[in-house]
Every structure is written in structure tokens, then in C-alpha cells.
Amino acid sequence: MNSTMDKMKGKGNELAGKAQQSAGDATGNDDMKAGGAKQEAKGDLQQAKGDAKDAAKKVTE
């Protein structure tokens, strides 16, 4: 997967996780909030992976 796709998927997971956390807050569902936090963290890692690929690409150019 290229860096742009990593970043896009990461952003999608981050936003979905935030939405899930908000829904968990609204309903008082702690499991939903925890799942949202996990998904948001996954998105952050995917975006970091994309950033690392971009940095590596610049070094090799």
C-alpha cells in the first residue's frame, strides 16, 4: 500500500473511532467508547506509517 492510501485509511479509522467514542459517551456504553479509542489509535498508526513511507522515499531520492 502506498503512503497516500495509508494516510487515507488512517484518517478514516481515526474519524470512525471518534464517532464511535461519541456514540459511546451519548449512550453510556463504555465498551463502545473503548472500541472507538482502539480504532482511533489504529488510524493514528496508519497515518504514521504513511508519513514514514514519505520520509523514506525522500531520503532515497
N, CA, C and O atoms as a printed pandas DataFrame, in Angstrom:
     atom_number atom_name residue_name chain_id  residue_number  x_coord  y_coord  z_coord
0              1         N          MET        A               1    0.853   -1.170    0.000
1              2        CA          MET        A               1    0.000    0.000    0.000
2              3         C          MET        A               1    0.905    1.242    0.000
3              4         O          MET        A               1    1.911    1.280    0.709
4              5         N          ASN        A               2    0.544    2.248   -0.794
5              6        CA          ASN        A               2    1.371    3.446   -0.842
6              7         C          ASN        A               2    1.048    4.387    0.323
7              8         O          ASN        A               2    0.076    4.184    1.050
8              9         N          SER        A               3    1.865    5.397    0.481
9             10        CA          SER        A               3    1.740    6.283    1.635
10            11         C          SER        A               3    0.413    7.041    1.654
11            12         O          SER        A               3   -0.162    7.263    2.719
12            13         N          THR        A               4   -0.069    7.435    0.488
13            14        CA          THR        A               4   -1.338    8.168    0.432
14            15         C          THR        A               4   -2.494    7.293    0.895
15            16         O          THR        A               4   -3.373    7.754    1.623
16            17         N          MET        A               5   -2.492    6.031    0.473
17            18        CA          MET        A               5   -3.556    5.110    0.898
18            19         C          MET        A               5   -3.484    4.856    2.408
19            20         O          MET        A               5   -4.513    4.785    3.080
20            21         N          ASP        A               6   -2.270    4.721    2.931
21            22        CA          ASP        A               6   -2.114    4.534    4.374
22            23         C          ASP        A               6   -2.707    5.721    5.129
23            24         O          ASP        A               6   -3.416    5.556    6.122
24            25         N          LYS        A               7   -2.404    6.907    4.642
25            26        CA          LYS        A               7   -2.901    8.115    5.305
26            27         C          LYS        A               7   -4.427    8.219    5.208
27            28         O          LYS        A               7   -5.092    8.588    6.175
28            29         N          MET        A               8   -4.973    7.890    4.035
29            30        CA          MET        A               8   -6.433    7.974    3.866
30            31         C          MET        A               8   -7.154    6.951    4.751
31            32         O          MET        A               8   -8.139    7.280    5.412
32            33         N          LYS        A               9   -6.661    5.724    4.757
33            34        CA          LYS        A               9   -7.277    4.700    5.605
34            35         C          LYS        A               9   -7.127    5.071    7.072
35            36         O          LYS        A               9   -8.038    4.857    7.873
36            37         N          GLY        A              10   -5.980    5.625    7.418
37            38        CA          GLY        A              10   -5.746    6.051    8.796
38            39         C          GLY        A              10   -6.721    7.131    9.219
39            40         O          GLY        A              10   -7.276    7.082   10.316
40            41         N          LYS        A              11   -6.928    8.101    8.353
41            42        CA          LYS        A              11   -7.854    9.195    8.671
42            43         C          LYS        A              11   -9.274    8.659    8.814
43            44         O          LYS        A              11  -10.024    9.088    9.691
44            45         N          GLY        A              12   -9.638    7.714    7.942
45            46        CA          GLY        A              12  -10.965    7.102    8.031
46            47         C          GLY        A              12  -11.162    6.375    9.350
47            48         O          GLY        A              12  -12.207    6.507    9.987
48            49         N          ASN        A              13  -10.159    5.608    9.759
49            50        CA          ASN        A              13  -10.255    4.905   11.037
50            51         C          ASN        A              13  -10.283    5.873   12.214
51            52         O          ASN        A              13  -11.002    5.662   13.190
52            53         N          GLU        A              14   -9.496    6.930   12.108
53            54        CA          GLU        A              14   -9.475    7.925   13.180
54            55         C          GLU        A              14  -10.858    8.574   13.345
55            56         O          GLU        A              14  -11.363    8.699   14.461
56            57         N          LEU        A              15  -11.456    8.978   12.234
57            58        CA          LEU        A              15  -12.772    9.621   12.296
58            59         C          LEU        A              15  -13.856    8.652   12.768
59            60         O          LEU        A              15  -14.723    9.028   13.557
60            61         N          ALA        A              16  -13.809    7.411   12.288
61            62        CA          ALA        A              16  -14.786    6.409   12.714
62            63         C          ALA        A              16  -14.643    6.126   14.204
63            64         O          ALA        A              16  -15.637    5.956   14.910
64            65         N          GLY        A              17  -13.414    6.078   14.671
65            66        CA          GLY        A              17  -13.178    5.849   16.094
66            67         C          GLY        A              17  -13.706    6.982   16.952
67            68         O          GLY        A              17  -14.294    6.745   18.007
68            69         N          LYS        A              18  -13.500    8.206   16.506
69            70        CA          LYS        A              18  -14.023    9.357   17.252
70            71         C          LYS        A              18  -15.549    9.336   17.290
71            72         O          LYS        A              18  -16.155    9.642   18.317
72            73         N          ALA        A              19  -16.161    8.977   16.173
73            74        CA          ALA        A              19  -17.620    8.896   16.125
74            75         C          ALA        A              19  -18.129    7.807   17.069
75            76         O          ALA        A              19  -19.126    7.991   17.767
76            77         N          GLN        A              20  -17.439    6.686   17.081
77            78        CA          GLN        A              20  -17.838    5.580   17.954
78            79         C          GLN        A              20  -17.684    5.975   19.421
79            80         O          GLN        A              20  -18.517    5.612   20.252
80            81         N          GLN        A              21  -16.639    6.705   19.737
81            82        CA          GLN        A              21  -16.451    7.172   21.112
82            83         C          GLN        A              21  -17.563    8.142   21.510
83            84         O          GLN        A              21  -18.075    8.085   22.628
84            85         N          SER        A              22  -17.929    9.025   20.593
85            86        CA          SER        A              22  -19.013    9.970   20.873
86            87         C          SER        A              22  -20.332    9.239   21.103
87            88         O          SER        A              22  -21.096    9.590   22.002
88            89         N          ALA        A              23  -20.590    8.225   20.288
89            90        CA          ALA        A              23  -21.807    7.431   20.461
90            91         C          ALA        A              23  -21.773    6.704   21.804
91            92         O          ALA        A              23  -22.795    6.604   22.484
92            93         N          GLY        A              24  -20.619    6.205   22.179
93            94        CA          GLY        A              24  -20.478    5.544   23.477
94            95         C          GLY        A              24  -20.707    6.503   24.624
95            96         O          GLY        A              24  -21.319    6.138   25.627
96            97         N          ASP        A              25  -20.220    7.730   24.486
97            98        CA          ASP        A              25  -20.463    8.763   25.503
98            99         C          ASP        A              25  -21.954    9.066   25.621
99           100         O          ASP        A              25  -22.498    9.164   26.721
100          101         N          ALA        A              26  -22.596    9.209   24.478
101          102        CA          ALA        A              26  -24.015    9.575   24.456
102          103         C          ALA        A              26  -24.896    8.486   25.056
103          104         O          ALA        A              26  -25.920    8.776   25.675
104          105         N          THR        A              27  -24.492    7.229   24.869
105          106        CA          THR        A              27  -25.316    6.118   25.354
106          107         C          THR        A              27  -24.818    5.538   26.672
107          108         O          THR        A              27  -25.461    4.665   27.254
108          109         N          GLY        A              28  -23.681    6.021   27.139
109          110        CA          GLY        A              28  -23.114    5.493   28.377
110          111         C          GLY        A              28  -22.525    4.101   28.205
111          112         O          GLY        A              28  -22.423    3.350   29.175
112          113         N          ASN        A              29  -22.140    3.751   26.993
113          114        CA          ASN        A              29  -21.614    2.430   26.690
114          115         C          ASN        A              29  -20.077    2.480   26.698
115          116         O          ASN        A              29  -19.446    2.942   25.748
116          117         N          ASP        A              30  -19.506    1.991   27.794
117          118        CA          ASP        A              30  -18.045    2.038   27.936
118          119         C          ASP        A              30  -17.330    1.135   26.940
119          120         O          ASP        A              30  -16.233    1.466   26.491
120          121         N          ASP        A              31  -17.931    0.001   26.588
121          122        CA          ASP        A              31  -17.312   -0.886   25.599
122          123         C          ASP        A              31  -17.216   -0.202   24.244
123          124         O          ASP        A              31  -16.219   -0.349   23.538
124          125         N          MET        A              32  -18.250    0.543   23.883
125          126        CA          MET        A              32  -18.249    1.255   22.612
126          127         C          MET        A              32  -17.180    2.350   22.628
127          128         O          MET        A              32  -16.480    2.551   21.636
128          129         N          LYS        A              33  -17.058    3.045   23.736
129          130        CA          LYS        A              33  -16.034    4.084   23.848
130          131         C          LYS        A              33  -14.643    3.477   23.719
131          132         O          LYS        A              33  -13.779    4.041   23.048
132          133         N          ALA        A              34  -14.422    2.334   24.358
133          134        CA          ALA        A              34  -13.113    1.681   24.290
134          135         C          ALA        A              34  -12.815    1.202   22.874
135          136         O          ALA        A              34  -11.686    1.326   22.400
136          137         N          GLY        A              35  -13.814    0.661   22.204
137          138        CA          GLY        A              35  -13.627    0.234   20.816
138          139         C          GLY        A              35  -13.297    1.400   19.915
139          140         O          GLY        A              35  -12.472    1.287   19.008
140          141         N          GLY        A              36  -13.944    2.521   20.169
141          142        CA          GLY        A              36  -13.657    3.723   19.386
142          143         C          GLY        A              36  -12.247    4.231   19.620
143          144         O          GLY        A              36  -11.574    4.657   18.681
144          145         N          ALA        A              37  -11.798    4.189   20.857
145          146        CA          ALA        A              37  -10.434    4.623   21.166
146          147         C          ALA        A              37   -9.419    3.711   20.469
147          148         O          ALA        A              37   -8.397    4.177   19.967
148          149         N          LYS        A              38   -9.713    2.415   20.446
149          150        CA          LYS        A              38   -8.825    1.458   19.777
150          151         C          LYS        A              38   -8.773    1.736   18.278
151          152         O          LYS        A              38   -7.699    1.710   17.678
152          153         N          GLN        A              39   -9.925    2.000   17.674
153          154        CA          GLN        A              39   -9.967    2.275   16.243
154          155         C          GLN        A              39   -9.263    3.592   15.917
155          156         O          GLN        A              39   -8.582    3.704   14.898
156          157         N          GLU        A              40   -9.430    4.575   16.782
157          158        CA          GLU        A              40   -8.751    5.856   16.566
158          159         C          GLU        A              40   -7.235    5.677   16.633
159          160         O          GLU        A              40   -6.503    6.256   15.830
160          161         N          ALA        A              41   -6.767    4.877   17.589
161          162        CA          ALA        A              41   -5.330    4.616   17.706
162          163         C          ALA        A              41   -4.808    3.891   16.464
163          164         O          ALA        A              41   -3.708    4.176   15.990
164          165         N          LYS        A              42   -5.597    2.959   15.945
165          166        CA          LYS        A              42   -5.212    2.249   14.727
166          167         C          LYS        A              42   -5.046    3.248   13.582
167          168         O          LYS        A              42   -4.100    3.154   12.799
168          169         N          GLY        A              43   -5.965    4.197   13.490
169          170        CA          GLY        A              43   -5.875    5.218   12.453
170          171         C          GLY        A              43   -4.645    6.087   12.594
171          172         O          GLY        A              43   -3.998    6.437   11.607
172          173         N          ASP        A              44   -4.327    6.434   13.836
173          174        CA          ASP        A              44   -3.119    7.233   14.079
174          175         C          ASP        A              44   -1.868    6.482   13.614
175          176         O          ASP        A              44   -0.963    7.068   13.021
176          177         N          LEU        A              45   -1.834    5.181   13.893
177          178        CA          LEU        A              45   -0.685    4.373   13.477
178          179         C          LEU        A              45   -0.596    4.255   11.959
179          180         O          LEU        A              45    0.497    4.294   11.393
180          181         N          GLN        A              46   -1.744    4.113   11.302
181          182        CA          GLN        A              46   -1.738    4.032    9.835
182          183         C          GLN        A              46   -1.223    5.331    9.228
183          184         O          GLN        A              46   -0.464    5.312    8.259
184          185         N          GLN        A              47   -1.632    6.450    9.795
185          186        CA          GLN        A              47   -1.154    7.736    9.275
186          187         C          GLN        A              47    0.345    7.886    9.504
187          188         O          GLN        A              47    1.060    8.400    8.644
188          189         N          ALA        A              48    0.817    7.438   10.660
189          190        CA          ALA        A              48    2.252    7.500   10.942
190          191         C          ALA        A              48    3.030    6.618    9.968
191          192         O          ALA        A              48    4.130    6.976    9.547
192          193         N          LYS        A              49    2.464    5.472    9.612
193          194        CA          LYS        A              49    3.092    4.578    8.642
194          195         C          LYS        A              49    3.223    5.285    7.288
195          196         O          LYS        A              49    4.256    5.190    6.625
196          197         N          GLY        A              50    2.173    5.988    6.895
197          198        CA          GLY        A              50    2.222    6.747    5.648
198          199         C          GLY        A              50    3.267    7.849    5.691
199          200         O          GLY        A              50    3.980    8.074    4.714
200          201         N          ASP        A              51    3.356    8.531    6.817
201          202        CA          ASP        A              51    4.364    9.576    6.973
202          203         C          ASP        A              51    5.777    8.992    6.897
203          204         O          ASP        A              51    6.671    9.588    6.296
204          205         N          ALA        A              52    5.968    7.824    7.511
205          206        CA          ALA        A              52    7.284    7.177    7.489
206          207         C          ALA        A              52    7.654    6.772    6.065
207          208         O          ALA        A              52    8.808    6.907    5.659
208          209         N          LYS        A              53    6.681    6.278    5.310
209          210        CA          LYS        A              53    6.969    5.923    3.920
210          211         C          LYS        A              53    7.371    7.151    3.117
211          212         O          LYS        A              53    8.287    7.092    2.297
212          213         N          ASP        A              54    6.679    8.274    3.357
213          214        CA          ASP        A              54    7.045    9.507    2.660
214          215         C          ASP        A              54    8.470    9.944    3.021
215          216         O          ASP        A              54    9.236   10.357    2.151
216          217         N          ALA        A              55    8.811    9.853    4.288
217          218        CA          ALA        A              55   10.153   10.254    4.740
218          219         C          ALA        A              55   11.215    9.349    4.120
219          220         O          ALA        A              55   12.261    9.827    3.681
220          221         N          ALA        A              56   10.954    8.065    4.085
221          222        CA          ALA        A              56   11.911    7.120    3.496
222          223         C          ALA        A              56   12.071    7.387    2.000
223          224         O          ALA        A              56   13.172    7.297    1.457
224          225         N          LYS        A              57   10.984    7.710    1.357
225          226        CA          LYS        A              57   11.031    7.993   -0.074
226          227         C          LYS        A              57   11.886    9.241   -0.350
227          228         O          LYS        A              57   12.651    9.271   -1.314
228          229         N          LYS        A              58   11.753   10.254    0.490
229          230        CA          LYS        A              58   12.534   11.486    0.295
230          231         C          LYS        A              58   14.016   11.227    0.507
231          232         O          LYS        A              58   14.853   11.813   -0.179
232          233         N          VAL        A              59   14.348   10.352    1.454
233          234        CA          VAL        A              59   15.751   10.047    1.740
234          235         C          VAL        A              59   16.384    9.325    0.555
235          236         O          VAL        A              59   17.556    9.548    0.250
236          237         N          THR        A              60   15.627    8.466   -0.111
237          238        CA          THR        A              60   16.186    7.688   -1.197
238          239         C          THR        A              60   16.208    8.426   -2.539
239          240         O          THR        A              60   16.797    7.943   -3.506
240          241         N          GLU        A              61   15.574    9.584   -2.593
241          242        CA          GLU        A              61   15.544   10.345   -3.857
242          243         C          GLU        A              61   16.835   11.076   -4.099
243          244         O          GLU        A              61   16.977   11.761   -5.112
